[in-house]
């Protein structure tokens, strides 16, 4: 035990949306806060990049469902412009989608309507099957049960299984064969979806304003007592606080990237081990001109679309001829091991199957979230055998230490608004009252540590 006062009231580990929301809520309530971020930038898995000449989001892109969503309510308060783009939850109806058969040709309207009708029928029957699925059961098994009950067979069944597999990869970053039967229970969003011409990174920038955020500060361990928490950085530097909130991604926690002494509550550790960390990557291609027509999404069926099965028209957001391929699960992990030139060649080959003579892209941007040491994946998912309650269990406080982040928010995991709300929950526990998300738009008049002015890097200490 030491008689000296802690260096700060709260240390927040991680400067993603969850960590910054936690810190801002505490600072607005008068608490001193230091945010430690391993990267040389803020934002975590929200990362807006302009290497293509226009902003594109290498991480999170969408507000999934604007109804009742705090990010939607905060957008006008923070001066963040949005564009409606309701195809981000792997929908199959409602917005223009070009379906392409395994041979590359575009499905006729009749063929597309028949396929979509099968998807509707399966989705209508799935909830009852999932509800009664004996644990542990996979989502793939639930889909097969429905197909048998509906007598959807042959090529029709192949196309439905294919779509469901891609939906699992898209929404969870994981193969459908390891996704729990309940893994998509929380994926039903309310309202339209929107994206950001100026990028998702605007939220992190706004939340960080006025806070003591120290980039280039990698945390290796936390040592908690009944009185305080000592945070140890990679360079040996120590920082003492009354409390700590750790918001690093689930993949980093599972890899042992942060050591907890004493160990986290067994309930927290158990949830951490049961949940999965999915991989979801993006391949952005900028072309000399727009050749793909007016459809919002292009989808390729069959073996030719195993990995490059979905393309999104980013010209609706950027105003420039940019297409984005979104890859999840096993395909994303495979592609991450390839050099850029091979990935671009695969991507262009896939487009040429649909459109014939496609020009070479002028530039590209490719993500690799699974091999990123500060992420080790894209977002959490319900691995077979896990329970939906495991997300909230992961956020259970262990003495003076608690975890926050999308993986700890049971109602809407794997979302930015889930990350935001988990951070406000953590702050609310320390303050003793709930925090209104809209207060995050208010200015912080006094930063959390003496002399701190906004974001600074490791060389600024």
TIVEXSE-423442 format. One record per residue (C-alpha): x, y, z; residue in three letters. Coordinates in steps of 0.001 Angstrom, whole numbers, padded with zeros to 6 digits, always signed. Example, Ala and Ser with C-alpha at 12.3 -4.5 7.8 and 13.67 -1.06 7.14 Angstrom:
2
+012300-004500+007800ala;+013670-001060+007140ser;
//
This chain:
461
+000000+000000+000000unk;+001224+003512-000804unk;+000338+006809+000814unk;+000825+008828-002372unk;-002164+009861-004440unk;-002795+008097-007785unk;-001573+009815-010933unk;-005152+010062-012192unk;-008647+008979-011221unk;-009105+006597-014159unk;-006867+005060-016793unk;-008666+004019-019976unk;-006777+001523-022138unk;-007627+001964-025804unk;-008645+005043-027803unk;-011378+003498-029897unk;-014961+004715-029685unk;-015597+002760-026471unk;-012523+004066-024679unk;-012999+007642-025815unk;-016684+007599-024849unk;-015735+006297-021403unk;-013082+008947-020942unk;-015208+011819-022213unk;-018139+010929-019964unk;-015809+010809-016946unk;-014029+014047-017871unk;-017345+015846-018326unk;-018194+014766-014777unk;-014977+016273-013460unk;-012889+013114-013142unk;-009237+013124-014198unk;-008664+010580-016987unk;-005709+009382-019036unk;-006303+007385-022219unk;-003456+005095-023307unk;-003441+003945-026938unk;-000921+001499-028435unk;-001373+002741-032000unk;-000045+005982-033441unk;-003621+007057-034140unk;-006966+007134-032353unk;-010168+005420-033454unk;-009328+001735-033003unk;-011461-000256-035423unk;-012951+002952-036820unk;-010276+004117-039245unk;-010895+006654-041985unk;-008178+006782-044641unk;-007730+009093-047651unk;-004960+007312-049569unk;-007355+006852-052530unk;-007914+010599-052748unk;-011278+010363-050981unk;-012139+009254-047440unk;-012904+005541-047072unk;-013529+003604-043869unk;-011083+000749-043468unk;-012884-000386-040333unk;-016497+000228-039368unk;-018566+001870-042123unk;-022253+001836-041230unk;-024639+002938-038552unk;-026649-000281-038522unk;-030204+000893-037924unk;-030793+004546-037114unk;-033945+004057-035008unk;-033002+004748-031399unk;-029309+004669-032250unk;-027173+007096-030189unk;-024689+007577-033030unk;-027497+008782-035278unk;-028649+011230-032609unk;-025087+012465-032099unk;-024319+013006-035803unk;-026044+016415-036162unk;-024779+017528-032761unk;-021208+016803-033898unk;-021692+018181-037432unk;-021251+014763-039076unk;-022940+014334-042479unk;-024526+011011-043449unk;-025712+009241-046605unk;-028423+006560-046540unk;-026971+003218-047652unk;-029292+000457-046425unk;-027485-002645-047611unk;-024865-002958-044884unk;-026413-005822-042906unk;-026286-008200-045850unk;-029873-007540-046846unk;-031287-009181-049950unk;-034141-006780-050718unk;-035118-003130-050490unk;-032205-001517-052340unk;-030871-002200-055866unk;-028807-005416-055861unk;-027396-007024-059008unk;-027371-010821-058589unk;-024973-012693-060853unk;-025236-016426-061570unk;-022250-018769-061128unk;-021325-018265-064791unk;-021171-014506-064279unk;-024303-013503-066145unk;-026821-011314-064366unk;-029911-013136-063116unk;-033128-012252-064896unk;-035741-010425-062791unk;-037724-013679-062540unk;-034683-015681-061405unk;-033711-013038-058871unk;-037262-012858-057486unk;-037382-016633-057084unk;-034065-016664-055219unk;-035114-013814-052940unk;-038414-015604-052244unk;-036456-018633-051019unk;-034406-016391-048727unk;-037563-014815-047327unk;-039090-018233-046675unk;-035995-019505-044894unk;-035670-016369-042781unk;-039308-016604-041726unk;-038849-020177-040537unk;-035395-019802-038931unk;-036354-018131-035598unk;-038538-021049-034481unk;-035845-023571-035397unk;-033137-021563-033642unk;-035283-021188-030524unk;-035535-024960-030137unk;-032019-025822-031323unk;-030332-028124-028767unk;-027041-026658-027557unk;-024463-026693-028918unk;-025898-026182-032393unk;-024475-024248-035326unk;-026269-021755-037530unk;-025434-024004-040492unk;-027343-026884-038891unk;-030350-024635-038260unk;-030366-023557-041918unk;-030226-027182-043069unk;-033169-028036-040815unk;-035232-025268-042377unk;-034303-026253-045930unk;-035455-029803-045282unk;-038728-028614-043738unk;-039408-026313-046697unk;-038290-028964-049207unk;-035878-026577-050847unk;-033463-028895-052630unk;-030857-029120-055360unk;-029398-025934-056785unk;-031920-023828-054871unk;-030615-025219-051574unk;-027012-024697-052663unk;-027679-021031-053402unk;-029457-020494-050044unk;-026684-022203-048044unk;-024165-020112-049927unk;-025992-016891-049087unk;-026328-017841-045414unk;-022633-018681-045260unk;-021750-015300-046739unk;-024119-013571-044318unk;-022373-015265-041398unk;-019002-014174-042765unk;-020273-010637-043302unk;-022047-010064-039992unk;-019796-012149-037758unk;-016518-012518-039617unk;-016771-016270-039065unk;-017728-019415-040999unk;-021342-020488-040602unk;-020110-023862-039327unk;-018683-022346-036108unk;-021356-019696-035552unk;-023783-020626-032784unk;-027394-021131-033845unk;-028233-017978-031876unk;-025352-016064-033429unk;-027514-013790-035554unk;-030296-013234-033026unk;-029118-009686-032341unk;-028479-008760-035978unk;-031988-007446-036733unk;-031617-003691-037001unk;-034379-001111-036862unk;-034544+001632-039456unk;-032388+002599-042399unk;-028614+002424-042385unk;-026241+005298-043090unk;-022583+005855-043910unk;-020358+008922-043732unk;-018900+010947-046622unk;-016292+012283-044193unk;-015683+008914-042534unk;-016503+007217-039236unk;-013285+008640-037786unk;-015098+011893-037161unk;-016679+010394-034041unk;-013339+009448-032499unk;-011917+012876-033295unk;-014885+014588-031655unk;-014849+012367-028555unk;-011079+012835-028077unk;-011234+016619-028210unk;-009913+018101-024967unk;-008917+014758-023441unk;-005486+013505-022379unk;-005000+010807-025026unk;-001501+009341-025287unk;-000851+007448-028526unk;+002108+005113-028919unk;+001574+003893-025326unk;+001151+000110-025366unk;-000151-001367-022127unk;+001250-004757-021148unk;-000205-005398-017691unk;-002464-004126-014929unk;-001803-004776-011242unk;-004803-004107-009023unk;-005090-003825-005249unk;-007941-002833-002987unk;-006702+000768-003219unk;-005627+001338-006848unk;-004509-000033-010202unk;-000976+000200-011571unk;-000748+000124-015357unk;+002584-000998-016835unk;+003498+000011-020382unk;+005720-001822-022863unk;+008618+000517-022091unk;+008313-000133-018355unk;+006571+003144-017539unk;+004011+002860-014739unk;+000857+004857-014139unk;-001329+004588-011051unk;-005068+005196-011050unk;-007995+004612-008751unk;-009748+002602-011490unk;-009034+001195-014958unk;-011284+000544-017931unk;-009776-001722-020593unk;-011307-001428-024055unk;-008860-003378-026230unk;-010464-005793-028747unk;-011487-009299-027707unk;-008809-010778-029980unk;-006060-008980-028055unk;-007491-010154-024737unk;-007729-013750-025943unk;-004104-013629-027149unk;-002922-012473-023730unk;-001890-009068-025009unk;-002755-007557-021627unk;-001918-009395-018386unk;-004237-008924-015403unk;-002919-009322-011858unk;-004879-010640-010098unk;-006640-012534-012907unk;-010034-011332-014062unk;-013169-012687-012412unk;-013680-016330-013520unk;-017028-015377-015081unk;-015260-012791-017239unk;-012509-015208-018197unk;-015035-017900-019091unk;-016991-015562-021354unk;-013749-014422-022987unk;-012808-018008-023800unk;-016233-018943-025188unk;-016803-015977-027500unk;-015224-015817-030942unk;-013299-013057-032714unk;-014193-012792-036388unk;-012252-011391-039321unk;-013739-009023-041871unk;-011587-007249-044438unk;-012064-004750-047223unk;-010531-004360-050665unk;-011078-000866-052077unk;-010390-000367-055781unk;-010443+003041-057473unk;-011054+002856-061227unk;-010636+005400-064042unk;-014394+005378-064563unk;-017618+003863-063256unk;-018526+000752-065281unk;-020917-001147-062980unk;-024229+000609-063560unk;-026651+001970-060979unk;-026883-000944-058558unk;-025829-000336-054968unk;-024456-003855-054506unk;-023123-006532-056876unk;-023330-010140-055706unk;-021723-013150-057391unk;-023123-016630-056784unk;-021293-019935-057033unk;-017635-020969-056675unk;-016475-017831-058467unk;-017865-015782-055595unk;-016501-017781-052659unk;-014435-014842-051412unk;-015156-011956-053787unk;-018916-012387-053658unk;-020084-008890-052677unk;-019123-005491-054057unk;-020426-002146-052793unk;-020659+000980-054932unk;-018764+003530-052854unk;-019270+006225-055488unk;-022610+006834-053733unk;-020553+008048-050777unk;-017261+009281-052210unk;-018486+010749-055495unk;-015593+008933-057199unk;-015442+005534-059014unk;-014570+003323-056046unk;-015763-000251-055472unk;-015327-002105-052189unk;-015207-005881-051830unk;-016043-007071-048316unk;-014605-010439-047267unk;-015172-012299-044019unk;-014245-015456-042161unk;-011964-018033-043749unk;-011722-016113-047010unk;-010541-012962-045251unk;-007886-014872-043329unk;-006688-016503-046549unk;-006468-013234-048422unk;-004583-011537-045575unk;-001644-013853-046269unk;-001360-012711-049912unk;+000550-009697-051244unk;-001504-006768-052499unk;-000873-007491-056187unk;-002316-011008-055911unk;-005370-009767-054026unk;-006014-007079-056621unk;-005622-009638-059415unk;-008210-011933-057776unk;-010570-009017-057286unk;-010319-007784-060882unk;-010741-011338-062191unk;-013978-011605-060204unk;-015262-008338-061669unk;-014352-009389-065197unk;-016451-012539-064768unk;-019458-010254-064263unk;-018642-007349-066573unk;-016193-008584-069171unk;-013536-006015-070084unk;-012823-004217-066804unk;-010005-001644-066663unk;-007156-002021-064223unk;-007691-000062-061010unk;-005692+003127-060566unk;-005126+002544-056847unk;-006269+000315-054007unk;-006403-000034-050233unk;-006538-003401-048458unk;-007116-004179-044779unk;-005653-007014-042688unk;-007414-006933-039325unk;-006581-010479-038176unk;-002837-009933-038495unk;-003024-006486-036888unk;-001409-007010-033437unk;-003614-004320-031889unk;-006863-005892-033146unk;-006331-009600-033950unk;-009670-009615-035723unk;-012532-007339-036638unk;-015323-007933-034121unk;-016753-010511-031748unk;-019277-013214-032563unk;-021180-015963-030777unk;-019024-019045-031267unk;-020887-022351-031115unk;-021428-023229-027459unk;-021307-019629-026253unk;-024335-017853-024802unk;-025667-014406-025724unk;-025194-013579-022034unk;-021437-014028-022441unk;-021131-010586-024015unk;-022446-008834-020910unk;-020554-011231-018623unk;-017355-010093-020328unk;-018110-006581-019091unk;-018535-007642-015444unk;-016193-005563-013201unk;-013290-007365-011510unk;-012602-005140-008522unk;-011198-001839-009764unk;-010825-003108-013314unk;-013575-003532-015903unk;-013688-004287-019619unk;-015648-002360-022219unk;-015973-002517-026005unk;-018336-004020-028558unk;-017671-007575-027341unk;-019006-006651-023871unk;-022355-005287-025057unk;-024942-008070-025302unk;-027739-006211-027044unk;-025746-005112-030104unk;-022255-006659-030145unk;-020009-006130-033164unk;-021352-002591-033664unk;-019931+000854-033033unk;-022996+001930-031102unk;-022565-001174-028941unk;-018985-000084-028253unk;-020187+003430-027410unk;-022880+002219-025013unk;-020493-000190-023307unk;-018143+002700-022634unk;-020944+004776-021163unk;-021962+001829-018994unk;-018410+001593-017647unk;-018319+005326-016962unk;-021764+005197-015345unk;-020627+002525-012919unk;-017787+004745-011736unk;-019994+007838-011543unk;-022923+006098-009885unk;-025470+007152-012524unk;-026386+006522-016148unk;-024790+008691-018821unk;-026843+010268-021618unk;-024993+009659-024932unk;-025910+013145-026165unk;-023767+014704-023430unk;-020696+013508-025359unk;-021248+016418-027747unk;-020562+018878-024921unk;-017095+020475-024642unk;-014638+019282-022014unk;-013592+022448-020202unk;-010823+020895-018127unk;-008719+018042-019471unk;-008207+014958-017338unk;-004528+015468-016489unk;-002557+018654-015688unk;-000972+020164-018743unk;-002524+017712-021210unk;-003836+019162-024444unk;-005631+016735-026736unk;-003912+013800-028415unk;-000186+013347-028048unk;+002200+010592-029070unk;+004808+008652-027127unk;+007389+011332-027786unk;+005246+014000-026159unk;+005827+012932-022559unk;
//
